[in-house]
Amino acid sequence: MPHVVIDFSEGLETAFDMSQLCETVFETLILDVEINAPALKVRVRPQPYFKIGTEPATFAHATLYLLEGRDDETKARLSDIVLKAMDRVLPTVGSLSVDVRDMNKLAYAKRVKG
């Protein structure tokens, strides 16, 4: 934990390096004291069907999932970090956005080998 899931308009992967997007978001987030690098996971998913009102009609939306307990200021700071990292890699995309979601500590489960 945390997880960053970035949905993007299908086709952007031909113009932008999505591996670089994952790397940039990851490397930028781990600089923050709130983020534990071994627990961070970043992934991207193309969305083939969408309709948005911006021109250019392209988007990338990140959802940052955090275990509950962080204050609003921390969430806002982390959201801004992700948005700026996305903007560095996707500067001409029509719409970039970030949402932060709390995950229930008691309900979250994981297993890590090693």
Biopython code that builds the backbone (N, CA, C, O; Angstrom):
import numpy as np
from Bio.PDB.StructureBuilder import StructureBuilder

atoms = [
    (1, "MET", "N", (0.857, -1.150, 0.000)),
    (1, "MET", "CA", (0.000, 0.000, 0.000)),
    (1, "MET", "C", (0.901, 1.209, 0.000)),
    (1, "MET", "O", (1.883, 1.140, 0.740)),
    (2, "PRO", "N", (0.737, 2.241, -0.669)),
    (2, "PRO", "CA", (-0.426, 2.649, -1.451)),
    (2, "PRO", "C", (-0.402, 2.115, -2.889)),
    (2, "PRO", "O", (0.593, 1.567, -3.365)),
    (3, "HIS", "N", (-1.538, 2.302, -3.550)),
    (3, "HIS", "CA", (-1.673, 1.946, -4.955)),
    (3, "HIS", "C", (-2.006, 3.211, -5.739)),
    (3, "HIS", "O", (-2.746, 4.069, -5.256)),
    (4, "VAL", "N", (-1.462, 3.325, -6.941)),
    (4, "VAL", "CA", (-1.870, 4.364, -7.881)),
    (4, "VAL", "C", (-2.330, 3.644, -9.141)),
    (4, "VAL", "O", (-1.575, 2.890, -9.754)),
    (5, "VAL", "N", (-3.573, 3.887, -9.515)),
    (5, "VAL", "CA", (-4.133, 3.308, -10.734)),
    (5, "VAL", "C", (-4.451, 4.471, -11.670)),
    (5, "VAL", "O", (-5.238, 5.354, -11.330)),
    (6, "ILE", "N", (-3.840, 4.463, -12.837)),
    (6, "ILE", "CA", (-4.040, 5.549, -13.797)),
    (6, "ILE", "C", (-4.793, 4.999, -15.005)),
    (6, "ILE", "O", (-4.284, 4.154, -15.742)),
    (7, "ASP", "N", (-5.999, 5.490, -15.190)),
    (7, "ASP", "CA", (-6.780, 5.178, -16.386)),
    (7, "ASP", "C", (-6.489, 6.266, -17.416)),
    (7, "ASP", "O", (-6.378, 7.443, -17.072)),
    (8, "PHE", "N", (-6.368, 5.864, -18.681)),
    (8, "PHE", "CA", (-6.085, 6.855, -19.724)),
    (8, "PHE", "C", (-6.834, 6.508, -20.997)),
    (8, "PHE", "O", (-7.183, 5.352, -21.235)),
    (9, "SER", "N", (-7.074, 7.524, -21.807)),
    (9, "SER", "CA", (-7.769, 7.298, -23.069)),
    (9, "SER", "C", (-6.895, 6.460, -23.987)),
    (9, "SER", "O", (-5.742, 6.788, -24.266)),
    (10, "GLU", "N", (-7.490, 5.362, -24.447)),
    (10, "GLU", "CA", (-6.755, 4.444, -25.313)),
    (10, "GLU", "C", (-6.207, 5.200, -26.522)),
    (10, "GLU", "O", (-6.886, 6.046, -27.103)),
    (11, "GLY", "N", (-4.993, 4.884, -26.879)),
    (11, "GLY", "CA", (-4.300, 5.558, -27.966)),
    (11, "GLY", "C", (-3.151, 6.410, -27.461)),
    (11, "GLY", "O", (-2.180, 6.646, -28.181)),
    (12, "LEU", "N", (-3.261, 6.876, -26.208)),
    (12, "LEU", "CA", (-2.166, 7.680, -25.653)),
    (12, "LEU", "C", (-0.871, 6.883, -25.568)),
    (12, "LEU", "O", (0.218, 7.453, -25.619)),
    (13, "GLU", "N", (-0.991, 5.557, -25.438)),
    (13, "GLU", "CA", (0.207, 4.726, -25.317)),
    (13, "GLU", "C", (1.038, 4.732, -26.601)),
    (13, "GLU", "O", (2.199, 4.323, -26.581)),
    (14, "THR", "N", (0.464, 5.188, -27.710)),
    (14, "THR", "CA", (1.250, 5.291, -28.946)),
    (14, "THR", "C", (2.042, 6.591, -28.997)),
    (14, "THR", "O", (3.038, 6.688, -29.714)),
    (15, "ALA", "N", (1.600, 7.590, -28.237)),
    (15, "ALA", "CA", (2.266, 8.895, -28.229)),
    (15, "ALA", "C", (3.132, 9.119, -26.995)),
    (15, "ALA", "O", (4.040, 9.950, -27.018)),
    (16, "PHE", "N", (2.860, 8.385, -25.920)),
    (16, "PHE", "CA", (3.564, 8.584, -24.659)),
    (16, "PHE", "C", (4.055, 7.246, -24.122)),
    (16, "PHE", "O", (3.460, 6.200, -24.380)),
    (17, "ASP", "N", (5.136, 7.299, -23.380)),
    (17, "ASP", "CA", (5.725, 6.103, -22.778)),
    (17, "ASP", "C", (5.049, 5.840, -21.432)),
    (17, "ASP", "O", (5.344, 6.513, -20.444)),
    (18, "MET", "N", (4.156, 4.878, -21.394)),
    (18, "MET", "CA", (3.406, 4.591, -20.174)),
    (18, "MET", "C", (4.279, 3.944, -19.099)),
    (18, "MET", "O", (3.988, 4.074, -17.910)),
    (19, "SER", "N", (5.333, 3.257, -19.498)),
    (19, "SER", "CA", (6.294, 2.754, -18.505)),
    (19, "SER", "C", (6.986, 3.920, -17.817)),
    (19, "SER", "O", (7.234, 3.882, -16.612)),
    (20, "GLN", "N", (7.296, 4.954, -18.590)),
    (20, "GLN", "CA", (7.909, 6.158, -18.012)),
    (20, "GLN", "C", (6.934, 6.857, -17.077)),
    (20, "GLN", "O", (7.342, 7.396, -16.048)),
    (21, "LEU", "N", (5.654, 6.856, -17.422)),
    (21, "LEU", "CA", (4.652, 7.440, -16.536)),
    (21, "LEU", "C", (4.656, 6.719, -15.191)),
    (21, "LEU", "O", (4.671, 7.360, -14.141)),
    (22, "CYS", "N", (4.644, 5.389, -15.222)),
    (22, "CYS", "CA", (4.702, 4.609, -13.973)),
    (22, "CYS", "C", (5.960, 4.945, -13.182)),
    (22, "CYS", "O", (5.900, 5.173, -11.974)),
    (23, "GLU", "N", (7.086, 4.975, -13.860)),
    (23, "GLU", "CA", (8.372, 5.262, -13.213)),
    (23, "GLU", "C", (8.383, 6.658, -12.593)),
    (23, "GLU", "O", (8.816, 6.828, -11.454)),
    (24, "THR", "N", (7.909, 7.653, -13.338)),
    (24, "THR", "CA", (7.919, 9.035, -12.849)),
    (24, "THR", "C", (7.017, 9.202, -11.638)),
    (24, "THR", "O", (7.412, 9.828, -10.654)),
    (25, "VAL", "N", (5.814, 8.654, -11.696)),
    (25, "VAL", "CA", (4.903, 8.746, -10.550)),
    (25, "VAL", "C", (5.508, 8.031, -9.347)),
    (25, "VAL", "O", (5.486, 8.562, -8.237)),
    (26, "PHE", "N", (6.043, 6.843, -9.555)),
    (26, "PHE", "CA", (6.654, 6.070, -8.469)),
    (26, "PHE", "C", (7.812, 6.843, -7.835)),
    (26, "PHE", "O", (7.833, 7.053, -6.622)),
    (27, "GLU", "N", (8.767, 7.263, -8.654)),
    (27, "GLU", "CA", (9.974, 7.924, -8.140)),
    (27, "GLU", "C", (9.661, 9.254, -7.470)),
    (27, "GLU", "O", (10.352, 9.653, -6.532)),
    (28, "THR", "N", (8.635, 9.938, -7.939)),
    (28, "THR", "CA", (8.253, 11.211, -7.327)),
    (28, "THR", "C", (7.559, 10.986, -5.990)),
    (28, "THR", "O", (7.832, 11.693, -5.020)),
    (29, "LEU", "N", (6.666, 10.011, -5.936)),
    (29, "LEU", "CA", (5.937, 9.749, -4.690)),
    (29, "LEU", "C", (6.840, 9.258, -3.567)),
    (29, "LEU", "O", (6.635, 9.626, -2.410)),
    (30, "ILE", "N", (7.833, 8.435, -3.885)),
    (30, "ILE", "CA", (8.655, 7.879, -2.801)),
    (30, "ILE", "C", (9.538, 8.927, -2.138)),
    (30, "ILE", "O", (10.150, 8.651, -1.107)),
    (31, "LEU", "N", (9.614, 10.115, -2.707)),
    (31, "LEU", "CA", (10.349, 11.202, -2.063)),
    (31, "LEU", "C", (9.580, 11.776, -0.879)),
    (31, "LEU", "O", (10.157, 12.479, -0.050)),
    (32, "ASP", "N", (8.293, 11.484, -0.793)),
    (32, "ASP", "CA", (7.468, 11.987, 0.299)),
    (32, "ASP", "C", (7.567, 11.052, 1.500)),
    (32, "ASP", "O", (7.582, 9.832, 1.341)),
    (33, "VAL", "N", (7.634, 11.614, 2.683)),
    (33, "VAL", "CA", (7.786, 10.850, 3.920)),
    (33, "VAL", "C", (6.609, 9.897, 4.159)),
    (33, "VAL", "O", (6.768, 8.896, 4.857)),
    (34, "GLU", "N", (5.444, 10.187, 3.598)),
    (34, "GLU", "CA", (4.254, 9.356, 3.796)),
    (34, "GLU", "C", (4.290, 8.049, 3.009)),
    (34, "GLU", "O", (3.524, 7.130, 3.299)),
    (35, "ILE", "N", (5.170, 7.960, 2.018)),
    (35, "ILE", "CA", (5.140, 6.825, 1.098)),
    (35, "ILE", "C", (6.289, 5.871, 1.379)),
    (35, "ILE", "O", (7.449, 6.279, 1.440)),
    (36, "ASN", "N", (5.957, 4.606, 1.548)),
    (36, "ASN", "CA", (6.929, 3.542, 1.777)),
    (36, "ASN", "C", (7.189, 2.857, 0.434)),
    (36, "ASN", "O", (6.315, 2.162, -0.085)),
    (37, "ALA", "N", (8.377, 3.049, -0.129)),
    (37, "ALA", "CA", (8.686, 2.558, -1.478)),
    (37, "ALA", "C", (8.387, 1.072, -1.682)),
    (37, "ALA", "O", (7.800, 0.722, -2.706)),
    (38, "PRO", "N", (8.762, 0.180, -0.760)),
    (38, "PRO", "CA", (8.478, -1.241, -1.005)),
    (38, "PRO", "C", (6.984, -1.566, -1.083)),
    (38, "PRO", "O", (6.604, -2.599, -1.635)),
    (39, "ALA", "N", (6.149, -0.702, -0.542)),
    (39, "ALA", "CA", (4.708, -0.959, -0.546)),
    (39, "ALA", "C", (3.979, -0.289, -1.715)),
    (39, "ALA", "O", (2.820, -0.610, -1.978)),
    (40, "LEU", "N", (4.631, 0.623, -2.410)),
    (40, "LEU", "CA", (3.984, 1.392, -3.476)),
    (40, "LEU", "C", (3.837, 0.571, -4.752)),
    (40, "LEU", "O", (4.762, -0.124, -5.171)),
    (41, "LYS", "N", (2.665, 0.663, -5.356)),
    (41, "LYS", "CA", (2.393, -0.005, -6.632)),
    (41, "LYS", "C", (1.738, 1.007, -7.564)),
    (41, "LYS", "O", (0.766, 1.662, -7.188)),
    (42, "VAL", "N", (2.268, 1.135, -8.778)),
    (42, "VAL", "CA", (1.712, 2.046, -9.777)),
    (42, "VAL", "C", (1.392, 1.230, -11.022)),
    (42, "VAL", "O", (2.215, 0.442, -11.488)),
    (43, "ARG", "N", (0.195, 1.426, -11.553)),
    (43, "ARG", "CA", (-0.172, 0.731, -12.790)),
    (43, "ARG", "C", (-1.068, 1.631, -13.633)),
    (43, "ARG", "O", (-1.722, 2.541, -13.124)),
    (44, "VAL", "N", (-1.079, 1.351, -14.937)),
    (44, "VAL", "CA", (-1.897, 2.129, -15.869)),
    (44, "VAL", "C", (-2.807, 1.194, -16.659)),
    (44, "VAL", "O", (-2.481, 0.031, -16.894)),
    (45, "ARG", "N", (-3.967, 1.738, -17.066)),
    (45, "ARG", "CA", (-4.945, 0.944, -17.820)),
    (45, "ARG", "C", (-5.561, 1.799, -18.918)),
    (45, "ARG", "O", (-6.100, 2.869, -18.636)),
    (46, "PRO", "N", (-5.487, 1.343, -20.164)),
    (46, "PRO", "CA", (-6.159, 2.083, -21.233)),
    (46, "PRO", "C", (-7.676, 1.901, -21.147)),
    (46, "PRO", "O", (-8.167, 0.832, -20.785)),
    (47, "GLN", "N", (-8.389, 2.944, -21.479)),
    (47, "GLN", "CA", (-9.849, 2.895, -21.514)),
    (47, "GLN", "C", (-10.304, 3.094, -22.958)),
    (47, "GLN", "O", (-10.202, 4.199, -23.492)),
    (48, "PRO", "N", (-10.805, 2.032, -23.594)),
    (48, "PRO", "CA", (-11.154, 2.135, -25.010)),
    (48, "PRO", "C", (-12.421, 2.945, -25.284)),
    (48, "PRO", "O", (-12.573, 3.491, -26.376)),
    (49, "TYR", "N", (-13.315, 3.032, -24.330)),
    (49, "TYR", "CA", (-14.585, 3.720, -24.542)),
    (49, "TYR", "C", (-14.709, 4.855, -23.537)),
    (49, "TYR", "O", (-14.684, 4.625, -22.328)),
    (50, "PHE", "N", (-14.842, 6.073, -24.035)),
    (50, "PHE", "CA", (-14.951, 7.237, -23.162)),
    (50, "PHE", "C", (-15.514, 8.405, -23.944)),
    (50, "PHE", "O", (-15.476, 8.408, -25.175)),
    (51, "LYS", "N", (-16.029, 9.382, -23.249)),
    (51, "LYS", "CA", (-16.480, 10.638, -23.833)),
    (51, "LYS", "C", (-16.164, 11.720, -22.833)),
    (51, "LYS", "O", (-16.609, 11.660, -21.687)),
    (52, "ILE", "N", (-15.400, 12.712, -23.253)),
    (52, "ILE", "CA", (-15.097, 13.848, -22.386)),
    (52, "ILE", "C", (-15.341, 15.134, -23.164)),
    (52, "ILE", "O", (-15.431, 15.122, -24.392)),
    (53, "GLY", "N", (-15.446, 16.226, -22.449)),
    (53, "GLY", "CA", (-15.792, 17.494, -23.073)),
    (53, "GLY", "C", (-14.625, 18.418, -23.349)),
    (53, "GLY", "O", (-14.835, 19.581, -23.692)),
    (54, "THR", "N", (-13.408, 17.937, -23.209)),
    (54, "THR", "CA", (-12.250, 18.800, -23.440)),
    (54, "THR", "C", (-11.657, 18.545, -24.819)),
    (54, "THR", "O", (-11.860, 17.486, -25.413)),
    (55, "GLU", "N", (-10.937, 19.514, -25.306)),
    (55, "GLU", "CA", (-10.131, 19.365, -26.520)),
    (55, "GLU", "C", (-8.703, 19.707, -26.141)),
    (55, "GLU", "O", (-8.478, 20.776, -25.572)),
    (56, "PRO", "N", (-7.739, 18.866, -26.422)),
    (56, "PRO", "CA", (-7.932, 17.597, -27.105)),
    (56, "PRO", "C", (-8.709, 16.609, -26.231)),
    (56, "PRO", "O", (-8.636, 16.656, -25.003)),
    (57, "ALA", "N", (-9.437, 15.736, -26.874)),
    (57, "ALA", "CA", (-10.319, 14.783, -26.181)),
    (57, "ALA", "C", (-9.523, 13.580, -25.691)),
    (57, "ALA", "O", (-9.763, 12.443, -26.097)),
    (58, "THR", "N", (-8.573, 13.862, -24.810)),
    (58, "THR", "CA", (-7.740, 12.822, -24.205)),
    (58, "THR", "C", (-7.704, 13.056, -22.705)),
    (58, "THR", "O", (-7.866, 14.183, -22.238)),
    (59, "PHE", "N", (-7.490, 11.986, -21.958)),
    (59, "PHE", "CA", (-7.461, 12.139, -20.504)),
    (59, "PHE", "C", (-6.539, 11.104, -19.869)),
    (59, "PHE", "O", (-6.222, 10.070, -20.456)),
    (60, "ALA", "N", (-6.128, 11.421, -18.666)),
    (60, "ALA", "CA", (-5.504, 10.461, -17.757)),
    (60, "ALA", "C", (-6.008, 10.818, -16.365)),
    (60, "ALA", "O", (-5.923, 11.969, -15.937)),
    (61, "HIS", "N", (-6.527, 9.831, -15.673)),
    (61, "HIS", "CA", (-7.061, 10.041, -14.325)),
    (61, "HIS", "C", (-6.412, 9.041, -13.377)),
    (61, "HIS", "O", (-6.474, 7.831, -13.596)),
    (62, "ALA", "N", (-5.794, 9.556, -12.330)),
    (62, "ALA", "CA", (-5.145, 8.708, -11.330)),
    (62, "ALA", "C", (-6.016, 8.616, -10.086)),
    (62, "ALA", "O", (-6.567, 9.612, -9.618)),
    (63, "THR", "N", (-6.130, 7.414, -9.566)),
    (63, "THR", "CA", (-6.742, 7.205, -8.259)),
    (63, "THR", "C", (-5.644, 6.699, -7.337)),
    (63, "THR", "O", (-5.028, 5.663, -7.586)),
    (64, "LEU", "N", (-5.412, 7.449, -6.270)),
    (64, "LEU", "CA", (-4.400, 7.102, -5.275)),
    (64, "LEU", "C", (-5.123, 6.482, -4.087)),
    (64, "LEU", "O", (-5.894, 7.152, -3.400)),
    (65, "TYR", "N", (-4.872, 5.213, -3.851)),
    (65, "TYR", "CA", (-5.485, 4.484, -2.740)),
    (65, "TYR", "C", (-4.510, 4.451, -1.572)),
    (65, "TYR", "O", (-3.384, 3.971, -1.703)),
    (66, "LEU", "N", (-4.956, 4.969, -0.425)),
    (66, "LEU", "CA", (-4.147, 5.019, 0.791)),
    (66, "LEU", "C", (-4.890, 4.336, 1.928)),
    (66, "LEU", "O", (-6.118, 4.383, 1.988)),
    (67, "LEU", "N", (-4.154, 3.707, 2.820)),
    (67, "LEU", "CA", (-4.799, 3.220, 4.038)),
    (67, "LEU", "C", (-5.314, 4.417, 4.818)),
    (67, "LEU", "O", (-4.644, 5.446, 4.905)),
    (68, "GLU", "N", (-6.487, 4.284, 5.377)),
    (68, "GLU", "CA", (-7.133, 5.380, 6.091)),
    (68, "GLU", "C", (-6.248, 5.915, 7.214)),
    (68, "GLU", "O", (-5.398, 5.207, 7.754)),
    (69, "GLY", "N", (-6.476, 7.190, 7.549)),
    (69, "GLY", "CA", (-5.771, 7.779, 8.674)),
    (69, "GLY", "C", (-4.984, 9.034, 8.337)),
    (69, "GLY", "O", (-4.537, 9.738, 9.243)),
    (70, "ARG", "N", (-4.807, 9.327, 7.065)),
    (70, "ARG", "CA", (-4.062, 10.532, 6.696)),
    (70, "ARG", "C", (-5.004, 11.734, 6.678)),
    (70, "ARG", "O", (-6.175, 11.616, 6.316)),
    (71, "ASP", "N", (-4.470, 12.899, 7.077)),
    (71, "ASP", "CA", (-5.298, 14.100, 7.114)),
    (71, "ASP", "C", (-5.476, 14.684, 5.707)),
    (71, "ASP", "O", (-4.797, 14.287, 4.761)),
    (72, "ASP", "N", (-6.405, 15.635, 5.597)),
    (72, "ASP", "CA", (-6.728, 16.224, 4.295)),
    (72, "ASP", "C", (-5.537, 16.936, 3.660)),
    (72, "ASP", "O", (-5.372, 16.899, 2.441)),
    (73, "GLU", "N", (-4.711, 17.581, 4.473)),
    (73, "GLU", "CA", (-3.544, 18.281, 3.936)),
    (73, "GLU", "C", (-2.563, 17.298, 3.298)),
    (73, "GLU", "O", (-2.001, 17.576, 2.239)),
    (74, "THR", "N", (-2.361, 16.167, 3.934)),
    (74, "THR", "CA", (-1.475, 15.135, 3.381)),
    (74, "THR", "C", (-2.038, 14.598, 2.076)),
    (74, "THR", "O", (-1.309, 14.440, 1.097)),
    (75, "LYS", "N", (-3.322, 14.321, 2.063)),
    (75, "LYS", "CA", (-3.957, 13.817, 0.841)),
    (75, "LYS", "C", (-3.836, 14.829, -0.294)),
    (75, "LYS", "O", (-3.552, 14.460, -1.433)),
    (76, "ALA", "N", (-4.051, 16.102, 0.018)),
    (76, "ALA", "CA", (-3.943, 17.146, -1.009)),
    (76, "ALA", "C", (-2.511, 17.241, -1.535)),
    (76, "ALA", "O", (-2.299, 17.402, -2.736)),
    (77, "ARG", "N", (-1.536, 17.141, -0.641)),
    (77, "ARG", "CA", (-0.126, 17.204, -1.058)),
    (77, "ARG", "C", (0.215, 16.030, -1.976)),
    (77, "ARG", "O", (0.845, 16.217, -3.016)),
    (78, "LEU", "N", (-0.196, 14.834, -1.595)),
    (78, "LEU", "CA", (0.090, 13.652, -2.412)),
    (78, "LEU", "C", (-0.628, 13.720, -3.758)),
    (78, "LEU", "O", (-0.072, 13.317, -4.779)),
    (79, "SER", "N", (-1.852, 14.226, -3.761)),
    (79, "SER", "CA", (-2.596, 14.401, -5.007)),
    (79, "SER", "C", (-1.857, 15.353, -5.942)),
    (79, "SER", "O", (-1.743, 15.091, -7.139)),
    (80, "ASP", "N", (-1.360, 16.447, -5.399)),
    (80, "ASP", "CA", (-0.616, 17.426, -6.195)),
    (80, "ASP", "C", (0.680, 16.825, -6.744)),
    (80, "ASP", "O", (1.062, 17.105, -7.880)),
    (81, "ILE", "N", (1.349, 16.008, -5.944)),
    (81, "ILE", "CA", (2.574, 15.337, -6.390)),
    (81, "ILE", "C", (2.279, 14.444, -7.593)),
    (81, "ILE", "O", (3.015, 14.466, -8.580)),
    (82, "VAL", "N", (1.212, 13.666, -7.511)),
    (82, "VAL", "CA", (0.854, 12.769, -8.614)),
    (82, "VAL", "C", (0.482, 13.576, -9.855)),
    (82, "VAL", "O", (0.909, 13.244, -10.961)),
    (83, "LEU", "N", (-0.309, 14.632, -9.680)),
    (83, "LEU", "CA", (-0.719, 15.450, -10.824)),
    (83, "LEU", "C", (0.483, 16.065, -11.531)),
    (83, "LEU", "O", (0.555, 16.048, -12.760)),
    (84, "LYS", "N", (1.416, 16.601, -10.774)),
    (84, "LYS", "CA", (2.610, 17.210, -11.384)),
    (84, "LYS", "C", (3.470, 16.165, -12.090)),
    (84, "LYS", "O", (4.037, 16.441, -13.147)),
    (85, "ALA", "N", (3.570, 14.982, -11.521)),
    (85, "ALA", "CA", (4.335, 13.909, -12.170)),
    (85, "ALA", "C", (3.671, 13.504, -13.482)),
    (85, "ALA", "O", (4.351, 13.307, -14.489)),
    (86, "MET", "N", (2.357, 13.379, -13.473)),
    (86, "MET", "CA", (1.634, 13.048, -14.699)),
    (86, "MET", "C", (1.829, 14.129, -15.757)),
    (86, "MET", "O", (2.021, 13.823, -16.934)),
    (87, "ASP", "N", (1.781, 15.376, -15.344)),
    (87, "ASP", "CA", (1.923, 16.488, -16.287)),
    (87, "ASP", "C", (3.306, 16.513, -16.935)),
    (87, "ASP", "O", (3.444, 16.922, -18.088)),
    (88, "ARG", "N", (4.325, 16.079, -16.201)),
    (88, "ARG", "CA", (5.675, 16.027, -16.784)),
    (88, "ARG", "C", (5.750, 15.027, -17.936)),
    (88, "ARG", "O", (6.443, 15.269, -18.925)),
    (89, "VAL", "N", (5.046, 13.917, -17.814)),
    (89, "VAL", "CA", (5.107, 12.859, -18.832)),
    (89, "VAL", "C", (4.037, 13.041, -19.908)),
    (89, "VAL", "O", (4.236, 12.643, -21.056)),
    (90, "LEU", "N", (2.910, 13.638, -19.541)),
    (90, "LEU", "CA", (1.761, 13.764, -20.446)),
    (90, "LEU", "C", (1.377, 15.231, -20.653)),
    (90, "LEU", "O", (0.224, 15.591, -20.416)),
    (91, "PRO", "N", (2.300, 16.086, -21.086)),
    (91, "PRO", "CA", (2.043, 17.527, -21.103)),
    (91, "PRO", "C", (0.953, 17.988, -22.070)),
    (91, "PRO", "O", (0.375, 19.055, -21.862)),
    (92, "THR", "N", (0.657, 17.234, -23.101)),
    (92, "THR", "CA", (-0.338, 17.678, -24.084)),
    (92, "THR", "C", (-1.681, 16.962, -23.957)),
    (92, "THR", "O", (-2.570, 17.160, -24.785)),
    (93, "VAL", "N", (-1.830, 16.141, -22.935)),
    (93, "VAL", "CA", (-3.102, 15.441, -22.723)),
    (93, "VAL", "C", (-4.154, 16.459, -22.284)),
    (93, "VAL", "O", (-3.877, 17.341, -21.472)),
    (94, "GLY", "N", (-5.360, 16.325, -22.830)),
    (94, "GLY", "CA", (-6.407, 17.317, -22.598)),
    (94, "GLY", "C", (-6.843, 17.478, -21.156)),
    (94, "GLY", "O", (-7.080, 18.601, -20.712)),
    (95, "SER", "N", (-6.955, 16.390, -20.414)),
    (95, "SER", "CA", (-7.433, 16.448, -19.034)),
    (95, "SER", "C", (-6.626, 15.493, -18.163)),
    (95, "SER", "O", (-6.544, 14.295, -18.436)),
    (96, "LEU", "N", (-6.038, 16.044, -17.117)),
    (96, "LEU", "CA", (-5.332, 15.243, -16.111)),
    (96, "LEU", "C", (-6.037, 15.463, -14.778)),
    (96, "LEU", "O", (-6.376, 16.596, -14.437)),
    (97, "SER", "N", (-6.258, 14.401, -14.030)),
    (97, "SER", "CA", (-6.923, 14.540, -12.735)),
    (97, "SER", "C", (-6.454, 13.450, -11.782)),
    (97, "SER", "O", (-5.942, 12.409, -12.193)),
    (98, "VAL", "N", (-6.646, 13.727, -10.484)),
    (98, "VAL", "CA", (-6.241, 12.792, -9.433)),
    (98, "VAL", "C", (-7.322, 12.775, -8.363)),
    (98, "VAL", "O", (-7.864, 13.818, -7.999)),
    (99, "ASP", "N", (-7.627, 11.599, -7.870)),
    (99, "ASP", "CA", (-8.542, 11.424, -6.751)),
    (99, "ASP", "C", (-7.828, 10.580, -5.700)),
    (99, "ASP", "O", (-7.085, 9.660, -6.039)),
    (100, "VAL", "N", (-8.051, 10.891, -4.438)),
    (100, "VAL", "CA", (-7.447, 10.124, -3.343)),
    (100, "VAL", "C", (-8.561, 9.397, -2.605)),
    (100, "VAL", "O", (-9.567, 9.998, -2.229)),
    (101, "ARG", "N", (-8.372, 8.098, -2.402)),
    (101, "ARG", "CA", (-9.369, 7.263, -1.728)),
    (101, "ARG", "C", (-8.764, 6.587, -0.510)),
    (101, "ARG", "O", (-7.636, 6.095, -0.544)),
    (102, "ASP", "N", (-9.538, 6.575, 0.564)),
    (102, "ASP", "CA", (-9.135, 5.851, 1.770)),
    (102, "ASP", "C", (-9.518, 4.384, 1.648)),
    (102, "ASP", "O", (-10.580, 4.043, 1.127)),
    (103, "MET", "N", (-8.638, 3.531, 2.136)),
    (103, "MET", "CA", (-8.927, 2.099, 2.210)),
    (103, "MET", "C", (-9.034, 1.709, 3.680)),
    (103, "MET", "O", (-8.245, 2.161, 4.510)),
    (104, "ASN", "N", (-9.997, 0.881, 3.990)),
    (104, "ASN", "CA", (-10.234, 0.436, 5.350)),
    (104, "ASN", "C", (-9.088, -0.468, 5.810)),
    (104, "ASN", "O", (-8.807, -1.490, 5.185)),
    (105, "LYS", "N", (-8.434, -0.084, 6.899)),
    (105, "LYS", "CA", (-7.289, -0.862, 7.403)),
    (105, "LYS", "C", (-7.673, -2.290, 7.782)),
    (105, "LYS", "O", (-6.906, -3.226, 7.555)),
    (106, "LEU", "N", (-8.846, -2.451, 8.351)),
    (106, "LEU", "CA", (-9.264, -3.785, 8.782)),
    (106, "LEU", "C", (-9.653, -4.674, 7.608)),
    (106, "LEU", "O", (-9.498, -5.893, 7.677)),
    (107, "ALA", "N", (-10.152, -4.082, 6.540)),
    (107, "ALA", "CA", (-10.627, -4.871, 5.401)),
    (107, "ALA", "C", (-9.537, -5.149, 4.370)),
    (107, "ALA", "O", (-9.658, -6.092, 3.588)),
    (108, "TYR", "N", (-8.479, -4.347, 4.356)),
    (108, "TYR", "CA", (-7.423, -4.528, 3.359)),
    (108, "TYR", "C", (-6.572, -5.748, 3.723)),
    (108, "TYR", "O", (-6.156, -5.910, 4.870)),
    (109, "ALA", "N", (-6.327, -6.589, 2.742)),
    (109, "ALA", "CA", (-5.497, -7.778, 2.959)),
    (109, "ALA", "C", (-4.493, -7.893, 1.830)),
    (109, "ALA", "O", (-4.783, -7.523, 0.692)),
    (110, "LYS", "N", (-3.310, -8.406, 2.144)),
    (110, "LYS", "CA", (-2.318, -8.656, 1.102)),
    (110, "LYS", "C", (-1.365, -9.738, 1.562)),
    (110, "LYS", "O", (-1.267, -10.043, 2.751)),
    (111, "ARG", "N", (-0.656, -10.319, 0.586)),
    (111, "ARG", "CA", (0.379, -11.291, 0.841)),
    (111, "ARG", "C", (1.562, -10.928, -0.023)),
    (111, "ARG", "O", (1.400, -10.656, -1.213)),
    (112, "VAL", "N", (2.752, -10.919, 0.554)),
    (112, "VAL", "CA", (3.979, -10.617, -0.181)),
    (112, "VAL", "C", (4.937, -11.779, 0.019)),
    (112, "VAL", "O", (5.209, -12.172, 1.153)),
    (113, "LYS", "N", (5.441, -12.323, -1.058)),
    (113, "LYS", "CA", (6.434, -13.412, -0.976)),
    (113, "LYS", "C", (7.782, -12.834, -0.596)),
    (113, "LYS", "O", (8.123, -11.709, -0.963)),
    (114, "GLY", "N", (8.543, -13.624, 0.144)),
    (114, "GLY", "CA", (9.914, -13.232, 0.434)),
    (114, "GLY", "C", (10.053, -12.645, 1.724)),
    (114, "GLY", "O", (11.157, -12.262, 2.112)),
]
sb = StructureBuilder()
sb.init_structure("model")
sb.init_model(0)
sb.init_chain("A")
sb.init_seg("    ")
for serial, (resi, resn, name, xyz) in enumerate(atoms, 1):
    if name == "N":
        sb.init_residue(resn, " ", resi, " ")
    sb.init_atom(name, np.array(xyz, "f"), 0.0, 1.0, " ", f" {name:<3s}", serial, name[0])
structure = sb.get_structure()
